[in-house]
Amino acid sequence: MKTKEEIGEKIEVLNDKIAGLRAEEEDLTNELKVILAGSELQSIMLTSTLVSSESQVRDLLEKFEQRAEELNSRYEEASIEGDDAAKNQLNAMIWTNDIRLDTIKWVLEEDDEEI
């Protein structure tokens, strides 16, 4: 598991990125708005892990893995039914859940990718 110092450094980097994007908020493209939202979510997730034990973080990982399975199943059903509105909503939910999963895996050092 990453140390509190490593997590704190990552939070600082994310918060700097968030502050920079917020300073330009009027001129943000949709792509930059997505980056801002993702960075904010990562920062929140990382901050919550600072006060959690490794077992609590692992419990979160399991919870979000189960959520991923549920959301993917619901997306498949919406695709079969041709429900574009549900697919769009589910796609957003899958995206945020994936950010949570990637962040937790980074904290637990179960993923070599940089968040």
C-alpha positions, 0 to 999 in steps of 0.5 A, a space after each residue: 500500500 502506498 504511504 501517506 506521504 505518497 498519497 499526500 504528494 499525489 493529492 497535491 499534484 491533483 489539487 494543483 491541476 484542479 486549481 489550474 483548471 478552475 482558474 480557466 473555468 470559463 474557457 474550458 473545453 468539454 475534454 478539460 471539464 472531464 479532466 477536472 471532474 476526474 481529478 476532483 474525484 481522484 483527489 476525494 478518493 485519495 483523501 478518504 484513503 488517508 484515514 482508512 486502514 488497508 483492510 478498509 481500502 480493500 473493502 472499498 475495492 471489492 465494493 467498486 469491483 462488484 459495482 462495475 459488474 452490476 453497471 456493465 450488466 445493466 449497460 448490456 441490458 440497455 444496449 439490448 433494449 436500445 435504451 440510449 438514455 439509460 446507456 448514456 447515464 450508465 456510461 457516466 456511472 461506469 466512468 466514475 466507478 472506473 476512476 474510483 477503481 483505478 485510484 484504489 488500485 494505485 493506493 494498494 499498488 495493484 496497478 502499475 499505471 499512473 493515475 
